[in-house]
């Protein structure tokens, strides 16, 4: 989902200071030896704390079920507690922590797109669109997908489900009484800017198809192209990509993906 603003955003890069060198670690070549982490660091590690909470919950439930139904049932309950929590957190994991709770639509699309990796698709999330020639910034492509069927700029939208969605002559999109012309033009502009930058990087034309995945209201079509932007229900994002003919080789996909990593930087700071 894009936000139009003016002015070049500042970027900061984390540059660790005091990084140990080979001489300070006493190494003679190659990678320096790993130093053991002090206990305090381990206690502050969020992964250690998470597993500690999981095990504590498993022990408590295991004891309760052991008292009530025997040690076999108690052991099973403890194991299931850990497995269920791992599964739940894996389903809610997102590569873009800055999206937070307000970006449920983006996270739902992200989960759908994960399974496309085995089909040769490479995906970047929350990528900034740099300033154009007129100095206008600075959109955000929610999901840039590079795969055998081409390159796509997908924006995820959560709309009020109580209002109907309709089109008029493939030129207008309405959500209830609201004309979504500006939103479609913005998505198309983002895709055009991405295409220009990717084409310049790889040395050949790279078309980027703009699309909007809508969550909330019922969408009375599979895929509709409106103002050169593909519009479809959010839960069809994966099918939208997979049912298209192959036009790129594996080498093309990798080359364009690497160009996109450079040409379209992350919108949000990464750790």
C-alpha positions in Angstrom: 0.0 0.0 0.0 1.5 3.3 -1.0 1.7 6.7 0.6 2.6 9.6 -1.6 4.9 12.2 0.1 7.5 14.7 -0.9 11.1 14.8 -0.1 13.8 12.1 -0.1 13.6 9.9 3.0 16.7 9.7 5.1 18.2 6.2 5.5 20.5 5.1 8.3 22.7 2.1 8.2 23.8 0.3 11.4 27.5 0.3 11.6 28.7 -1.8 14.5 31.6 -0.3 16.4 34.3 -2.2 18.2 33.9 -5.3 16.1 36.6 -7.8 17.2 39.4 -8.3 14.6 41.5 -11.4 14.0 44.3 -10.0 16.0 42.2 -9.2 19.0 40.8 -12.7 19.0 44.1 -14.3 18.6 43.2 -16.0 15.3 45.7 -16.7 12.6 43.4 -16.8 9.5 39.9 -17.5 8.3 36.8 -16.8 10.4 37.5 -15.7 14.0 36.4 -18.3 16.6 33.0 -17.8 18.2 33.1 -16.6 21.8 30.8 -18.2 24.3 27.9 -16.0 25.2 27.7 -14.9 28.9 24.7 -16.1 30.9 23.3 -12.6 31.1 23.1 -12.4 27.3 21.3 -15.7 27.1 18.7 -14.5 29.6 18.1 -11.4 27.5 17.8 -13.4 24.2 14.1 -13.3 23.2 14.3 -16.8 21.8 15.5 -18.2 25.1 12.8 -16.4 26.9 10.2 -17.7 24.5 11.3 -21.3 24.9 11.4 -20.8 28.6 7.8 -19.7 28.7 6.8 -22.6 26.4 8.5 -25.1 28.6 7.0 -23.6 31.8 3.5 -23.8 30.3 4.2 -27.4 29.2 5.4 -28.4 32.6 2.3 -26.9 34.4 -0.1 -28.6 32.0 1.8 -31.8 32.1 1.6 -31.9 35.9 -2.1 -31.1 35.9 -3.0 -33.8 33.3 -0.7 -36.3 35.1 -2.6 -35.8 38.3 -5.9 -36.1 36.6 -5.3 -38.8 34.0 -1.8 -40.4 34.4 1.7 -39.7 33.3 1.2 -40.7 29.6 -1.6 -38.2 29.2 0.4 -35.6 31.1 3.4 -36.1 28.8 1.2 -35.9 25.7 -0.4 -32.7 26.9 3.0 -31.1 27.5 4.3 -32.0 24.1 1.1 -30.8 22.4 1.4 -27.5 24.2 4.9 -26.8 22.8 3.9 -28.0 19.3 0.7 -25.9 19.2 2.6 -22.7 20.3 5.3 -23.2 17.7 2.7 -23.7 14.9 0.7 -20.7 16.0 3.7 -18.4 16.0 4.9 -19.7 12.6 1.5 -18.8 11.1 1.6 -15.2 12.5 5.3 -14.6 11.6 6.0 -11.8 9.2 9.2 -10.7 7.5 8.3 -7.0 8.0 8.0 -6.3 11.7 7.1 -2.6 11.0 3.8 -3.6 9.5 2.5 -4.4 13.0 -1.1 -5.1 13.9 -2.6 -2.5 11.6 -1.4 -4.3 8.4 -3.4 -7.5 8.6 -4.0 -7.4 4.8 -0.3 -7.3 4.0 0.4 -10.1 6.4 -2.3 -12.3 4.9 -0.9 -11.8 1.4 2.6 -12.5 2.7 1.5 -15.8 4.1 -0.1 -16.8 0.8 3.0 -15.9 -1.2 5.4 -18.0 0.9 4.4 -21.3 -0.7 5.3 -19.9 -4.2 9.0 -20.2 -3.4 9.0 -23.9 -4.4 7.6 -22.8 -7.8 10.5 -20.5 -8.5 9.1 -17.2 -7.3 11.2 -14.7 -5.4 9.4 -12.1 -3.2 10.3 -8.8 -1.6 8.0 -7.2 0.9 7.5 -3.5 1.8 9.8 -2.0 -0.8 10.2 1.8 -1.2 9.8 3.4 -4.6 12.5 6.1 -4.9 11.9 9.6 -6.1 10.9 10.0 -9.7 12.3 12.5 -12.2 10.0 15.2 -10.9 11.1 14.7 -7.3 7.9 13.1 -6.2 8.1 10.3 -3.8 7.8 7.8 -2.5 5.4 5.0 -2.6 5.5 1.6 -1.1 5.1 -1.7 -3.0 3.7 -4.1 -0.4 4.9 -7.2 -2.3 7.2 -7.3 -5.3 7.0 -10.7 -6.9 9.5 -12.0 -9.4 8.8 -15.4 -10.9 8.4 -17.6 -14.0 5.2 -15.7 -15.0 6.7 -12.2 -14.8 7.1 -9.4 -12.3 4.2 -8.0 -10.2 3.7 -5.1 -7.8 1.0 -6.2 -5.4 -0.7 -3.9 -3.0 -2.9 -5.3 -0.2 -6.0 -3.4 0.9 -8.4 -4.0 3.7 -11.8 -2.4 2.8 -15.1 -2.2 4.7 -16.9 -5.4 3.9 -20.3 -3.7 4.2 -19.8 -1.7 1.0 -20.0 -3.4 -2.4 -17.3 -3.3 -5.0 -18.1 -2.6 -8.6 -16.5 -1.4 -11.8 -17.6 0.7 -14.8 -16.2 -0.1 -18.3 -12.9 -1.2 -16.9 -12.0 2.4 -16.2 -13.6 3.0 -12.8 -13.6 1.1 -9.6 -16.0 1.9 -6.8 -16.2 0.8 -3.2 -19.7 1.8 -2.2 -19.9 5.5 -3.2 -16.2 6.0 -3.2 -14.3 6.2 -6.5 -10.9 4.4 -6.2 -9.3 6.1 -9.3 -6.5 7.7 -7.3 -5.7 4.5 -5.6 -5.5 2.6 -8.9 -3.4 5.4 -10.5 -1.0 5.3 -7.5 -0.6 1.5 -7.8 0.1 1.8 -11.5 2.6 4.6 -10.9 4.5 2.5 -8.4 4.7 -0.4 -10.9 5.9 2.0 -13.7 8.6 3.4 -11.4 9.7 -0.1 -10.5 9.8 -1.2 -14.2 12.0 1.8 -15.1 14.5 1.1 -12.3 14.7 -2.7 -12.9 15.0 -2.2 -16.7 17.9 0.2 -16.1 19.6 -2.3 -13.8 19.4 -5.5 -16.0 19.7 -3.9 -19.4 16.5 -5.1 -20.9 12.8 -4.1 -20.5 11.2 -5.5 -17.4 7.4 -4.9 -17.4 5.9 -4.8 -13.9 2.1 -5.5 -13.6 0.3 -3.6 -10.9 -2.4 -5.3 -8.9 -4.5 -4.7 -5.8 -5.6 -7.6 -3.6 -8.7 -6.6 -1.7 -9.8 -8.1 1.7 -13.2 -7.5 3.3 -16.0 -7.0 0.8 -17.0 -9.7 -1.7 -15.4 -9.3 -5.1 -17.8 -10.4 -7.9 -15.1 -11.5 -10.3 -11.9 -13.5 -10.4 -9.5 -10.9 -11.9 -10.6 -7.6 -13.4 -8.2 -5.2 -15.1 -9.2 -1.6 -14.2 -7.1 1.3 -15.4 -4.3 -1.2 -16.2 -4.3 -2.5 -12.7 -5.4 -6.1 -11.9 -8.0 -6.2 -9.1 -9.1 -9.4 -7.3 -10.1 -10.7 -3.9 -7.2 -11.0 -1.5 -7.5 -14.7 -1.0 -6.8 -15.2 -4.7 -3.4 -13.7 -4.7 -1.6 -17.0 -5.0 -3.8 -18.3 -7.7 -3.5 -15.0 -9.6 0.2 -15.7 -10.0 0.3 -19.4 -10.5 -2.2 -19.6 -13.4 -0.2 -17.4 -15.7 2.1 -18.7 -18.5 5.8 -18.9 -18.0 7.8 -16.1 -19.7 11.0 -15.9 -17.6 13.8 -18.4 -17.1 15.4 -19.2 -13.8 18.3 -17.0 -14.7 16.0 -14.1 -15.6 14.2 -14.4 -12.3 17.4 -14.4 -10.3 18.9 -11.5 -12.2 15.7 -9.3 -11.8 15.4 -10.3 -8.2 18.9 -9.2 -7.4 18.3 -5.9 -9.3 15.2 -5.3 -7.3 17.0 -5.7 -4.0 19.3 -2.8 -5.0 16.9 -0.6 -6.9 13.9 -0.8 -4.5 15.2 -0.5 -0.9 13.3 -1.6 2.1 10.6 0.9 3.1 11.2 0.3 6.8 14.5 0.0 8.7 15.8 -3.6 9.0 17.6 -4.9 12.0 
